[in-house]
Structures are given as C-alpha cells and as structure tokens.
Amino acid sequence: MRDEPPPPLDPDWVADFEASLRRPLRVHVDSSFILTPLPVIDDAPYRAFDTMEEYRRWCREHLPSYLGYG
C-alpha cells in the first residue's frame, strides 16, 4: 500500500468535471452518442439472412475487419 497522498488534481480538470455535474441529464445523453458512418453497413436500409451462417459469411466477405465482424 502507498502511504503517500495522491498527487493534487489539475484545477482545470476539476472545473470541467464540476461544470459537467451541473448539466441536465438530457445534455449528457445527447452528448454521449457519436454517430459514425459505417462503410457497407450503412449502404442499405436493411439486410435479411435465412441463417446465422449466411450472415457471418456476408460479414467476413464484405465488412472491414476493424469493425469487428470478420
């Protein structure tokens, strides 16, 4: 265990945190989601597959690996 006290907090960071506490919940919710366009996924309004295997095959063949579907 550490016997020494934690380092002091940056006053600007504390001020930002306290300001965020004063914001209404609606502002937090609206600020929480970042709409990021997803290549290939956003190209069609929907896709339907008969089996999970078809869906997985489509993902492997069409989606970039950085989206985590590969």
PDB file of N, H, CA, C and O in Angstrom:
ATOM      1  N   MET A   1       0.835  -1.192   0.000  1.00  0.00           N
ATOM      2  CA  MET A   1       0.000   0.000   0.000  1.00  0.00           C
ATOM      3  C   MET A   1       0.871   1.242   0.000  1.00  0.00           C
ATOM      4  O   MET A   1       1.998   1.250   0.494  1.00  0.00           O
ATOM      5  N   ARG A   2       0.309   2.275  -0.566  1.00  0.00           N
ATOM      6  H   ARG A   2      -0.607   2.269  -0.967  1.00  0.00           H
ATOM      7  CA  ARG A   2       1.036   3.546  -0.597  1.00  0.00           C
ATOM      8  C   ARG A   2       0.652   4.374   0.620  1.00  0.00           C
ATOM      9  O   ARG A   2      -0.528   4.511   0.945  1.00  0.00           O
ATOM     10  N   ASP A   3       1.651   4.921   1.282  1.00  0.00           N
ATOM     11  H   ASP A   3       2.609   4.811   1.018  1.00  0.00           H
ATOM     12  CA  ASP A   3       1.390   5.784   2.429  1.00  0.00           C
ATOM     13  C   ASP A   3       1.352   7.254   2.031  1.00  0.00           C
ATOM     14  O   ASP A   3       0.890   8.102   2.795  1.00  0.00           O
ATOM     15  N   GLU A   4       1.834   7.543   0.845  1.00  0.00           N
ATOM     16  H   GLU A   4       2.209   6.854   0.224  1.00  0.00           H
ATOM     17  CA  GLU A   4       1.877   8.942   0.410  1.00  0.00           C
ATOM     18  C   GLU A   4       0.528   9.356  -0.183  1.00  0.00           C
ATOM     19  O   GLU A   4      -0.170   8.532  -0.775  1.00  0.00           O
ATOM     20  N   PRO A   5       0.164  10.620  -0.026  1.00  0.00           N
ATOM     21  CA  PRO A   5      -1.124  11.085  -0.551  1.00  0.00           C
ATOM     22  C   PRO A   5      -1.092  11.138  -2.088  1.00  0.00           C
ATOM     23  O   PRO A   5      -0.022  11.254  -2.686  1.00  0.00           O
ATOM     24  N   PRO A   6      -2.263  11.054  -2.715  1.00  0.00           N
ATOM     25  CA  PRO A   6      -2.285  11.140  -4.182  1.00  0.00           C
ATOM     26  C   PRO A   6      -1.871  12.538  -4.631  1.00  0.00           C
ATOM     27  O   PRO A   6      -1.990  13.494  -3.865  1.00  0.00           O
ATOM     28  N   PRO A   7      -1.388  12.664  -5.857  1.00  0.00           N
ATOM     29  CA  PRO A   7      -0.997  13.988  -6.345  1.00  0.00           C
ATOM     30  C   PRO A   7      -2.221  14.891  -6.471  1.00  0.00           C
ATOM     31  O   PRO A   7      -3.333  14.398  -6.657  1.00  0.00           O
ATOM     32  N   PRO A   8      -2.031  16.197  -6.375  1.00  0.00           N
ATOM     33  CA  PRO A   8      -3.179  17.108  -6.477  1.00  0.00           C
ATOM     34  C   PRO A   8      -3.787  17.050  -7.885  1.00  0.00           C
ATOM     35  O   PRO A   8      -3.094  16.795  -8.870  1.00  0.00           O
ATOM     36  N   LEU A   9      -5.092  17.294  -7.947  1.00  0.00           N
ATOM     37  H   LEU A   9      -5.655  17.502  -7.146  1.00  0.00           H
ATOM     38  CA  LEU A   9      -5.785  17.279  -9.226  1.00  0.00           C
ATOM     39  C   LEU A   9      -5.600  18.603  -9.957  1.00  0.00           C
ATOM     40  O   LEU A   9      -5.481  19.660  -9.337  1.00  0.00           O
ATOM     41  N   ASP A  10      -5.578  18.527 -11.254  1.00  0.00           N
ATOM     42  H   ASP A  10      -5.674  17.668 -11.757  1.00  0.00           H
ATOM     43  CA  ASP A  10      -5.475  19.720 -12.092  1.00  0.00           C
ATOM     44  C   ASP A  10      -6.736  20.565 -11.891  1.00  0.00           C
ATOM     45  O   ASP A  10      -7.841  20.056 -12.082  1.00  0.00           O
ATOM     46  N   PRO A  11      -6.604  21.829 -11.514  1.00  0.00           N
ATOM     47  CA  PRO A  11      -7.789  22.674 -11.257  1.00  0.00           C
ATOM     48  C   PRO A  11      -8.699  22.812 -12.484  1.00  0.00           C
ATOM     49  O   PRO A  11      -9.919  22.886 -12.341  1.00  0.00           O
ATOM     50  N   ASP A  12      -8.121  22.847 -13.673  1.00  0.00           N
ATOM     51  H   ASP A  12      -7.130  22.787 -13.789  1.00  0.00           H
ATOM     52  CA  ASP A  12      -8.951  22.941 -14.883  1.00  0.00           C
ATOM     53  C   ASP A  12      -9.794  21.682 -15.041  1.00  0.00           C
ATOM     54  O   ASP A  12     -10.964  21.752 -15.418  1.00  0.00           O
ATOM     55  N   TRP A  13      -9.191  20.529 -14.749  1.00  0.00           N
ATOM     56  H   TRP A  13      -8.241  20.472 -14.442  1.00  0.00           H
ATOM     57  CA  TRP A  13      -9.918  19.268 -14.846  1.00  0.00           C
ATOM     58  C   TRP A  13     -11.066  19.246 -13.841  1.00  0.00           C
ATOM     59  O   TRP A  13     -12.173  18.822 -14.173  1.00  0.00           O
ATOM     60  N   VAL A  14     -10.814  19.693 -12.636  1.00  0.00           N
ATOM     61  H   VAL A  14      -9.915  20.038 -12.367  1.00  0.00           H
ATOM     62  CA  VAL A  14     -11.845  19.724 -11.595  1.00  0.00           C
ATOM     63  C   VAL A  14     -12.974  20.670 -12.010  1.00  0.00           C
ATOM     64  O   VAL A  14     -14.148  20.351 -11.823  1.00  0.00           O
ATOM     65  N   ALA A  15     -12.625  21.827 -12.570  1.00  0.00           N
ATOM     66  H   ALA A  15     -11.671  22.086 -12.722  1.00  0.00           H
ATOM     67  CA  ALA A  15     -13.645  22.791 -13.010  1.00  0.00           C
ATOM     68  C   ALA A  15     -14.512  22.182 -14.120  1.00  0.00           C
ATOM     69  O   ALA A  15     -15.731  22.348 -14.109  1.00  0.00           O
ATOM     70  N   ASP A  16     -13.892  21.480 -15.072  1.00  0.00           N
ATOM     71  H   ASP A  16     -12.902  21.345 -15.081  1.00  0.00           H
ATOM     72  CA  ASP A  16     -14.654  20.830 -16.141  1.00  0.00           C
ATOM     73  C   ASP A  16     -15.595  19.769 -15.568  1.00  0.00           C
ATOM     74  O   ASP A  16     -16.750  19.665 -15.981  1.00  0.00           O
ATOM     75  N   PHE A  17     -15.097  18.992 -14.624  1.00  0.00           N
ATOM     76  H   PHE A  17     -14.159  19.076 -14.288  1.00  0.00           H
ATOM     77  CA  PHE A  17     -15.913  17.948 -14.012  1.00  0.00           C
ATOM     78  C   PHE A  17     -17.101  18.555 -13.270  1.00  0.00           C
ATOM     79  O   PHE A  17     -18.226  18.073 -13.398  1.00  0.00           O
ATOM     80  N   GLU A  18     -16.857  19.599 -12.503  1.00  0.00           N
ATOM     81  H   GLU A  18     -15.943  19.991 -12.399  1.00  0.00           H
ATOM     82  CA  GLU A  18     -17.941  20.238 -11.755  1.00  0.00           C
ATOM     83  C   GLU A  18     -18.965  20.870 -12.691  1.00  0.00           C
ATOM     84  O   GLU A  18     -20.163  20.845 -12.410  1.00  0.00           O
ATOM     85  N   ALA A  19     -18.497  21.440 -13.808  1.00  0.00           N
ATOM     86  H   ALA A  19     -17.524  21.460 -14.037  1.00  0.00           H
ATOM     87  CA  ALA A  19     -19.424  22.007 -14.793  1.00  0.00           C
ATOM     88  C   ALA A  19     -20.292  20.908 -15.392  1.00  0.00           C
ATOM     89  O   ALA A  19     -21.484  21.114 -15.620  1.00  0.00           O
ATOM     90  N   SER A  20     -19.707  19.751 -15.647  1.00  0.00           N
ATOM     91  H   SER A  20     -18.739  19.584 -15.462  1.00  0.00           H
ATOM     92  CA  SER A  20     -20.494  18.655 -16.222  1.00  0.00           C
ATOM     93  C   SER A  20     -21.553  18.165 -15.239  1.00  0.00           C
ATOM     94  O   SER A  20     -22.617  17.710 -15.659  1.00  0.00           O
ATOM     95  N   LEU A  21     -21.283  18.248 -13.950  1.00  0.00           N
ATOM     96  H   LEU A  21     -20.419  18.617 -13.608  1.00  0.00           H
ATOM     97  CA  LEU A  21     -22.270  17.833 -12.945  1.00  0.00           C
ATOM     98  C   LEU A  21     -23.492  18.743 -12.939  1.00  0.00           C
ATOM     99  O   LEU A  21     -24.580  18.322 -12.544  1.00  0.00           O
ATOM    100  N   ARG A  22     -23.319  19.984 -13.375  1.00  0.00           N
ATOM    101  H   ARG A  22     -22.436  20.326 -13.696  1.00  0.00           H
ATOM    102  CA  ARG A  22     -24.436  20.937 -13.387  1.00  0.00           C
ATOM    103  C   ARG A  22     -25.301  20.797 -14.636  1.00  0.00           C
ATOM    104  O   ARG A  22     -26.395  21.359 -14.684  1.00  0.00           O
ATOM    105  N   ARG A  23     -24.842  20.068 -15.642  1.00  0.00           N
ATOM    106  H   ARG A  23     -23.953  19.612 -15.604  1.00  0.00           H
ATOM    107  CA  ARG A  23     -25.619  19.918 -16.874  1.00  0.00           C
ATOM    108  C   ARG A  23     -26.782  18.959 -16.647  1.00  0.00           C
ATOM    109  O   ARG A  23     -26.665  17.994 -15.892  1.00  0.00           O
ATOM    110  N   PRO A  24     -27.908  19.234 -17.310  1.00  0.00           N
ATOM    111  CA  PRO A  24     -29.052  18.319 -17.161  1.00  0.00           C
ATOM    112  C   PRO A  24     -28.778  16.973 -17.837  1.00  0.00           C
ATOM    113  O   PRO A  24     -27.926  16.867 -18.719  1.00  0.00           O
ATOM    114  N   LEU A  25     -29.502  15.974 -17.415  1.00  0.00           N
ATOM    115  H   LEU A  25     -30.194  16.061 -16.698  1.00  0.00           H
ATOM    116  CA  LEU A  25     -29.324  14.619 -17.939  1.00  0.00           C
ATOM    117  C   LEU A  25     -29.488  14.576 -19.456  1.00  0.00           C
ATOM    118  O   LEU A  25     -28.752  13.861 -20.135  1.00  0.00           O
ATOM    119  N   ARG A  26     -30.435  15.328 -19.990  1.00  0.00           N
ATOM    120  H   ARG A  26     -31.033  15.909 -19.438  1.00  0.00           H
ATOM    121  CA  ARG A  26     -30.679  15.339 -21.440  1.00  0.00           C
ATOM    122  C   ARG A  26     -29.402  15.724 -22.201  1.00  0.00           C
ATOM    123  O   ARG A  26     -29.113  15.146 -23.249  1.00  0.00           O
ATOM    124  N   VAL A  27     -28.650  16.678 -21.691  1.00  0.00           N
ATOM    125  H   VAL A  27     -28.884  17.147 -20.839  1.00  0.00           H
ATOM    126  CA  VAL A  27     -27.406  17.099 -22.348  1.00  0.00           C
ATOM    127  C   VAL A  27     -26.392  15.959 -22.312  1.00  0.00           C
ATOM    128  O   VAL A  27     -25.698  15.719 -23.300  1.00  0.00           O
ATOM    129  N   HIS A  28     -26.300  15.266 -21.203  1.00  0.00           N
ATOM    130  H   HIS A  28     -26.863  15.461 -20.400  1.00  0.00           H
ATOM    131  CA  HIS A  28     -25.380  14.127 -21.103  1.00  0.00           C
ATOM    132  C   HIS A  28     -25.740  13.051 -22.116  1.00  0.00           C
ATOM    133  O   HIS A  28     -24.867  12.510 -22.794  1.00  0.00           O
ATOM    134  N   VAL A  29     -27.027  12.745 -22.215  1.00  0.00           N
ATOM    135  H   VAL A  29     -27.736  13.185 -21.664  1.00  0.00           H
ATOM    136  CA  VAL A  29     -27.473  11.704 -23.139  1.00  0.00           C
ATOM    137  C   VAL A  29     -27.202  12.126 -24.576  1.00  0.00           C
ATOM    138  O   VAL A  29     -26.686  11.338 -25.368  1.00  0.00           O
ATOM    139  N   ASP A  30     -27.549  13.369 -24.917  1.00  0.00           N
ATOM    140  H   ASP A  30     -27.968  14.009 -24.273  1.00  0.00           H
ATOM    141  CA  ASP A  30     -27.331  13.856 -26.276  1.00  0.00           C
ATOM    142  C   ASP A  30     -25.847  13.886 -26.641  1.00  0.00           C
ATOM    143  O   ASP A  30     -25.489  13.706 -27.805  1.00  0.00           O
ATOM    144  N   SER A  31     -24.998  14.108 -25.664  1.00  0.00           N
ATOM    145  H   SER A  31     -25.289  14.254 -24.719  1.00  0.00           H
ATOM    146  CA  SER A  31     -23.555  14.181 -25.919  1.00  0.00           C
ATOM    147  C   SER A  31     -22.874  12.823 -25.875  1.00  0.00           C
ATOM    148  O   SER A  31     -21.695  12.704 -26.209  1.00  0.00           O
ATOM    149  N   SER A  32     -23.607  11.809 -25.466  1.00  0.00           N
ATOM    150  H   SER A  32     -24.564  11.906 -25.194  1.00  0.00           H
ATOM    151  CA  SER A  32     -22.991  10.504 -25.249  1.00  0.00           C
ATOM    152  C   SER A  32     -22.849   9.665 -26.503  1.00  0.00           C
ATOM    153  O   SER A  32     -22.041   8.737 -26.535  1.00  0.00           O
ATOM    154  N   PHE A  33     -23.614   9.971 -27.530  1.00  0.00           N
ATOM    155  H   PHE A  33     -24.271  10.725 -27.504  1.00  0.00           H
ATOM    156  CA  PHE A  33     -23.618   9.133 -28.719  1.00  0.00           C
ATOM    157  C   PHE A  33     -22.993   9.876 -29.882  1.00  0.00           C
ATOM    158  O   PHE A  33     -23.378  11.002 -30.198  1.00  0.00           O
ATOM    159  N   ILE A  34     -22.039   9.241 -30.507  1.00  0.00           N
ATOM    160  H   ILE A  34     -21.727   8.326 -30.251  1.00  0.00           H
ATOM    161  CA  ILE A  34     -21.383   9.807 -31.675  1.00  0.00           C
ATOM    162  C   ILE A  34     -21.824   8.984 -32.873  1.00  0.00           C
ATOM    163  O   ILE A  34     -21.550   7.786 -32.947  1.00  0.00           O
ATOM    164  N   LEU A  35     -22.501   9.624 -33.803  1.00  0.00           N
ATOM    165  H   LEU A  35     -22.724  10.597 -33.742  1.00  0.00           H
ATOM    166  CA  LEU A  35     -22.949   8.922 -34.993  1.00  0.00           C
ATOM    167  C   LEU A  35     -21.794   8.826 -35.980  1.00  0.00           C
ATOM    168  O   LEU A  35     -21.336   9.831 -36.523  1.00  0.00           O
ATOM    169  N   THR A  36     -21.346   7.634 -36.196  1.00  0.00           N
ATOM    170  H   THR A  36     -21.719   6.818 -35.755  1.00  0.00           H
ATOM    171  CA  THR A  36     -20.224   7.387 -37.095  1.00  0.00           C
ATOM    172  C   THR A  36     -20.723   6.582 -38.281  1.00  0.00           C
ATOM    173  O   THR A  36     -21.286   5.502 -38.107  1.00  0.00           O
ATOM    174  N   PRO A  37     -20.519   7.106 -39.500  1.00  0.00           N
ATOM    175  CA  PRO A  37     -20.941   6.311 -40.650  1.00  0.00           C
ATOM    176  C   PRO A  37     -20.129   5.021 -40.743  1.00  0.00           C
ATOM    177  O   PRO A  37     -18.911   5.029 -40.563  1.00  0.00           O
ATOM    178  N   LEU A  38     -20.805   3.931 -41.021  1.00  0.00           N
ATOM    179  H   LEU A  38     -21.795   3.925 -41.167  1.00  0.00           H
ATOM    180  CA  LEU A  38     -20.142   2.640 -41.129  1.00  0.00           C
ATOM    181  C   LEU A  38     -20.173   2.185 -42.580  1.00  0.00           C
ATOM    182  O   LEU A  38     -21.252   1.959 -43.129  1.00  0.00           O
ATOM    183  N   PRO A  39     -19.014   2.047 -43.212  1.00  0.00           N
ATOM    184  CA  PRO A  39     -18.999   1.631 -44.607  1.00  0.00           C
ATOM    185  C   PRO A  39     -19.644   0.266 -44.774  1.00  0.00           C
ATOM    186  O   PRO A  39     -19.505  -0.605 -43.917  1.00  0.00           O
ATOM    187  N   VAL A  40     -20.335   0.090 -45.861  1.00  0.00           N
ATOM    188  H   VAL A  40     -20.448   0.798 -46.558  1.00  0.00           H
ATOM    189  CA  VAL A  40     -21.030  -1.142 -46.235  1.00  0.00           C
ATOM    190  C   VAL A  40     -22.294  -1.327 -45.384  1.00  0.00           C
ATOM    191  O   VAL A  40     -23.364  -1.570 -45.942  1.00  0.00           O
ATOM    192  N   ILE A  41     -22.205  -1.221 -44.079  1.00  0.00           N
ATOM    193  H   ILE A  41     -21.336  -1.023 -43.626  1.00  0.00           H
ATOM    194  CA  ILE A  41     -23.372  -1.432 -43.224  1.00  0.00           C
ATOM    195  C   ILE A  41     -24.443  -0.380 -43.522  1.00  0.00           C
ATOM    196  O   ILE A  41     -25.631  -0.701 -43.557  1.00  0.00           O
ATOM    197  N   ASP A  42     -24.031   0.868 -43.737  1.00  0.00           N
ATOM    198  H   ASP A  42     -23.066   1.128 -43.708  1.00  0.00           H
ATOM    199  CA  ASP A  42     -24.984   1.942 -43.982  1.00  0.00           C
ATOM    200  C   ASP A  42     -25.411   2.036 -45.447  1.00  0.00           C
ATOM    201  O   ASP A  42     -26.206   2.910 -45.792  1.00  0.00           O
ATOM    202  N   ASP A  43     -24.910   1.170 -46.306  1.00  0.00           N
ATOM    203  H   ASP A  43     -24.264   0.460 -46.026  1.00  0.00           H
ATOM    204  CA  ASP A  43     -25.219   1.251 -47.731  1.00  0.00           C
ATOM    205  C   ASP A  43     -26.629   0.778 -48.075  1.00  0.00           C
ATOM    206  O   ASP A  43     -27.134   1.109 -49.147  1.00  0.00           O
ATOM    207  N   ALA A  44     -27.266   0.029 -47.215  1.00  0.00           N
ATOM    208  H   ALA A  44     -26.857  -0.241 -46.344  1.00  0.00           H
ATOM    209  CA  ALA A  44     -28.616  -0.475 -47.466  1.00  0.00           C
ATOM    210  C   ALA A  44     -29.464  -0.249 -46.214  1.00  0.00           C
ATOM    211  O   ALA A  44     -28.947  -0.303 -45.098  1.00  0.00           O
ATOM    212  N   PRO A  45     -30.766   0.006 -46.393  1.00  0.00           N
ATOM    213  CA  PRO A  45     -31.604   0.246 -45.212  1.00  0.00           C
ATOM    214  C   PRO A  45     -31.728  -0.982 -44.313  1.00  0.00           C
ATOM    215  O   PRO A  45     -31.900  -0.841 -43.102  1.00  0.00           O
ATOM    216  N   TYR A  46     -31.644  -2.180 -44.884  1.00  0.00           N
ATOM    217  H   TYR A  46     -31.505  -2.295 -45.868  1.00  0.00           H
ATOM    218  CA  TYR A  46     -31.662  -3.404 -44.082  1.00  0.00           C
ATOM    219  C   TYR A  46     -31.144  -4.565 -44.925  1.00  0.00           C
ATOM    220  O   TYR A  46     -31.057  -4.469 -46.149  1.00  0.00           O
ATOM    221  N   ARG A  47     -30.812  -5.627 -44.274  1.00  0.00           N
ATOM    222  H   ARG A  47     -30.882  -5.705 -43.279  1.00  0.00           H
ATOM    223  CA  ARG A  47     -30.410  -6.877 -44.931  1.00  0.00           C
ATOM    224  C   ARG A  47     -31.059  -8.011 -44.151  1.00  0.00           C
ATOM    225  O   ARG A  47     -31.194  -7.940 -42.930  1.00  0.00           O
ATOM    226  N   ALA A  48     -31.458  -9.050 -44.862  1.00  0.00           N
ATOM    227  H   ALA A  48     -31.349  -9.108 -45.855  1.00  0.00           H
ATOM    228  CA  ALA A  48     -32.081 -10.200 -44.207  1.00  0.00           C
ATOM    229  C   ALA A  48     -31.333 -11.461 -44.623  1.00  0.00           C
ATOM    230  O   ALA A  48     -30.966 -11.629 -45.786  1.00  0.00           O
ATOM    231  N   PHE A  49     -31.118 -12.328 -43.666  1.00  0.00           N
ATOM    232  H   PHE A  49     -31.415 -12.191 -42.721  1.00  0.00           H
ATOM    233  CA  PHE A  49     -30.422 -13.591 -43.903  1.00  0.00           C
ATOM    234  C   PHE A  49     -31.271 -14.725 -43.367  1.00  0.00           C
ATOM    235  O   PHE A  49     -31.941 -14.586 -42.343  1.00  0.00           O
ATOM    236  N   ASP A  50     -31.237 -15.847 -44.063  1.00  0.00           N
ATOM    237  H   ASP A  50     -30.692 -15.960 -44.895  1.00  0.00           H
ATOM    238  CA  ASP A  50     -32.007 -17.009 -43.624  1.00  0.00           C
ATOM    239  C   ASP A  50     -31.361 -17.721 -42.444  1.00  0.00           C
ATOM    240  O   ASP A  50     -32.049 -18.308 -41.608  1.00  0.00           O
ATOM    241  N   THR A  51     -30.041 -17.664 -42.385  1.00  0.00           N
ATOM    242  H   THR A  51     -29.483 -17.188 -43.064  1.00  0.00           H
ATOM    243  CA  THR A  51     -29.343 -18.344 -41.292  1.00  0.00           C
ATOM    244  C   THR A  51     -28.251 -17.445 -40.730  1.00  0.00           C
ATOM    245  O   THR A  51     -27.805 -16.496 -41.374  1.00  0.00           O
ATOM    246  N   MET A  52     -27.843 -17.767 -39.534  1.00  0.00           N
ATOM    247  H   MET A  52     -28.206 -18.538 -39.011  1.00  0.00           H
ATOM    248  CA  MET A  52     -26.738 -17.037 -38.915  1.00  0.00           C
ATOM    249  C   MET A  52     -25.456 -17.270 -39.700  1.00  0.00           C
ATOM    250  O   MET A  52     -24.626 -16.367 -39.797  1.00  0.00           O
ATOM    251  N   GLU A  53     -25.277 -18.444 -40.256  1.00  0.00           N
ATOM    252  H   GLU A  53     -25.951 -19.178 -40.177  1.00  0.00           H
ATOM    253  CA  GLU A  53     -24.084 -18.735 -41.060  1.00  0.00           C
ATOM    254  C   GLU A  53     -24.030 -17.837 -42.296  1.00  0.00           C
ATOM    255  O   GLU A  53     -22.956 -17.353 -42.653  1.00  0.00           O
ATOM    256  N   GLU A  54     -25.166 -17.608 -42.953  1.00  0.00           N
ATOM    257  H   GLU A  54     -26.039 -18.001 -42.663  1.00  0.00           H
ATOM    258  CA  GLU A  54     -25.186 -16.686 -44.098  1.00  0.00           C
ATOM    259  C   GLU A  54     -24.777 -15.285 -43.668  1.00  0.00           C
ATOM    260  O   GLU A  54     -24.003 -14.612 -44.350  1.00  0.00           O
ATOM    261  N   TYR A  55     -25.302 -14.859 -42.538  1.00  0.00           N
ATOM    262  H   TYR A  55     -25.931 -15.405 -41.984  1.00  0.00           H
ATOM    263  CA  TYR A  55     -24.953 -13.539 -42.005  1.00  0.00           C
ATOM    264  C   TYR A  55     -23.455 -13.445 -41.717  1.00  0.00           C
ATOM    265  O   TYR A  55     -22.809 -12.470 -42.103  1.00  0.00           O
ATOM    266  N   ARG A  56     -22.910 -14.435 -41.054  1.00  0.00           N
ATOM    267  H   ARG A  56     -23.434 -15.227 -40.741  1.00  0.00           H
ATOM    268  CA  ARG A  56     -21.481 -14.429 -40.722  1.00  0.00           C
ATOM    269  C   ARG A  56     -20.615 -14.454 -41.973  1.00  0.00           C
ATOM    270  O   ARG A  56     -19.593 -13.771 -42.034  1.00  0.00           O
ATOM    271  N   ARG A  57     -21.015 -15.240 -42.976  1.00  0.00           N
ATOM    272  H   ARG A  57     -21.845 -15.795 -42.927  1.00  0.00           H
ATOM    273  CA  ARG A  57     -20.265 -15.292 -44.233  1.00  0.00           C
ATOM    274  C   ARG A  57     -20.289 -13.917 -44.920  1.00  0.00           C
ATOM    275  O   ARG A  57     -19.269 -13.441 -45.418  1.00  0.00           O
ATOM    276  N   TRP A  58     -21.472 -13.294 -44.935  1.00  0.00           N
ATOM    277  H   TRP A  58     -22.300 -13.681 -44.530  1.00  0.00           H
ATOM    278  CA  TRP A  58     -21.584 -11.963 -45.539  1.00  0.00           C
ATOM    279  C   TRP A  58     -20.666 -10.972 -44.814  1.00  0.00           C
ATOM    280  O   TRP A  58     -19.973 -10.181 -45.456  1.00  0.00           O
ATOM    281  N   CYS A  59     -20.662 -11.014 -43.499  1.00  0.00           N
ATOM    282  H   CYS A  59     -21.224 -11.656 -42.978  1.00  0.00           H
ATOM    283  CA  CYS A  59     -19.794 -10.123 -42.719  1.00  0.00           C
ATOM    284  C   CYS A  59     -18.330 -10.336 -43.072  1.00  0.00           C
ATOM    285  O   CYS A  59     -17.604  -9.370 -43.308  1.00  0.00           O
ATOM    286  N   ARG A  60     -17.885 -11.601 -43.110  1.00  0.00           N
ATOM    287  H   ARG A  60     -18.475 -12.385 -42.918  1.00  0.00           H
ATOM    288  CA  ARG A  60     -16.481 -11.890 -43.434  1.00  0.00           C
ATOM    289  C   ARG A  60     -16.110 -11.372 -44.814  1.00  0.00           C
ATOM    290  O   ARG A  60     -15.011 -10.854 -45.013  1.00  0.00           O
ATOM    291  N   GLU A  61     -17.023 -11.510 -45.767  1.00  0.00           N
ATOM    292  H   GLU A  61     -17.916 -11.931 -45.605  1.00  0.00           H
ATOM    293  CA  GLU A  61     -16.721 -11.160 -47.149  1.00  0.00           C
ATOM    294  C   GLU A  61     -16.873  -9.679 -47.468  1.00  0.00           C
ATOM    295  O   GLU A  61     -16.254  -9.193 -48.414  1.00  0.00           O
ATOM    296  N   HIS A  62     -17.678  -8.951 -46.704  1.00  0.00           N
ATOM    297  H   HIS A  62     -18.181  -9.346 -45.935  1.00  0.00           H
ATOM    298  CA  HIS A  62     -17.988  -7.575 -47.087  1.00  0.00           C
ATOM    299  C   HIS A  62     -17.557  -6.491 -46.112  1.00  0.00           C
ATOM    300  O   HIS A  62     -17.388  -5.339 -46.512  1.00  0.00           O
ATOM    301  N   LEU A  63     -17.380  -6.829 -44.860  1.00  0.00           N
ATOM    302  H   LEU A  63     -17.518  -7.764 -44.535  1.00  0.00           H
ATOM    303  CA  LEU A  63     -17.093  -5.774 -43.866  1.00  0.00           C
ATOM    304  C   LEU A  63     -15.615  -5.664 -43.579  1.00  0.00           C
ATOM    305  O   LEU A  63     -14.915  -6.676 -43.546  1.00  0.00           O
ATOM    306  N   PRO A  64     -15.115  -4.430 -43.365  1.00  0.00           N
ATOM    307  CA  PRO A  64     -13.717  -4.256 -42.968  1.00  0.00           C
ATOM    308  C   PRO A  64     -13.477  -4.902 -41.604  1.00  0.00           C
ATOM    309  O   PRO A  64     -14.343  -4.874 -40.730  1.00  0.00           O
ATOM    310  N   SER A  65     -12.312  -5.472 -41.439  1.00  0.00           N
ATOM    311  H   SER A  65     -11.608  -5.495 -42.149  1.00  0.00           H
ATOM    312  CA  SER A  65     -12.025  -6.186 -40.185  1.00  0.00           C
ATOM    313  C   SER A  65     -12.042  -5.288 -38.956  1.00  0.00           C
ATOM    314  O   SER A  65     -12.311  -5.758 -37.851  1.00  0.00           O
ATOM    315  N   TYR A  66     -11.756  -3.990 -39.138  1.00  0.00           N
ATOM    316  H   TYR A  66     -11.537  -3.608 -40.036  1.00  0.00           H
ATOM    317  CA  TYR A  66     -11.709  -3.105 -37.959  1.00  0.00           C
ATOM    318  C   TYR A  66     -13.090  -2.906 -37.320  1.00  0.00           C
ATOM    319  O   TYR A  66     -13.189  -2.398 -36.204  1.00  0.00           O
ATOM    320  N   LEU A  67     -14.151  -3.306 -38.025  1.00  0.00           N
ATOM    321  H   LEU A  67     -14.070  -3.719 -38.932  1.00  0.00           H
ATOM    322  CA  LEU A  67     -15.489  -3.212 -37.413  1.00  0.00           C
ATOM    323  C   LEU A  67     -15.750  -4.375 -36.465  1.00  0.00           C
ATOM    324  O   LEU A  67     -16.718  -4.347 -35.704  1.00  0.00           O
ATOM    325  N   GLY A  68     -14.906  -5.389 -36.500  1.00  0.00           N
ATOM    326  H   GLY A  68     -14.120  -5.411 -37.118  1.00  0.00           H
ATOM    327  CA  GLY A  68     -15.019  -6.482 -35.552  1.00  0.00           C
ATOM    328  C   GLY A  68     -15.970  -7.588 -35.954  1.00  0.00           C
ATOM    329  O   GLY A  68     -16.323  -8.429 -35.127  1.00  0.00           O
ATOM    330  N   TYR A  69     -16.393  -7.606 -37.213  1.00  0.00           N
ATOM    331  H   TYR A  69     -16.106  -6.923 -37.885  1.00  0.00           H
ATOM    332  CA  TYR A  69     -17.290  -8.658 -37.663  1.00  0.00           C
ATOM    333  C   TYR A  69     -16.591  -9.766 -38.400  1.00  0.00           C
ATOM    334  O   TYR A  69     -17.225 -10.757 -38.765  1.00  0.00           O
ATOM    335  N   GLY A  70     -15.288  -9.628 -38.632  1.00  0.00           N
ATOM    336  H   GLY A  70     -14.773  -8.824 -38.336  1.00  0.00           H
ATOM    337  CA  GLY A  70     -14.561 -10.550 -39.510  1.00  0.00           C
ATOM    338  C   GLY A  70     -14.147 -11.836 -38.927  1.00  0.00           C
ATOM    339  O   GLY A  70     -13.533 -12.655 -39.611  1.00  0.00           O
TER     340      GLY A  70
END
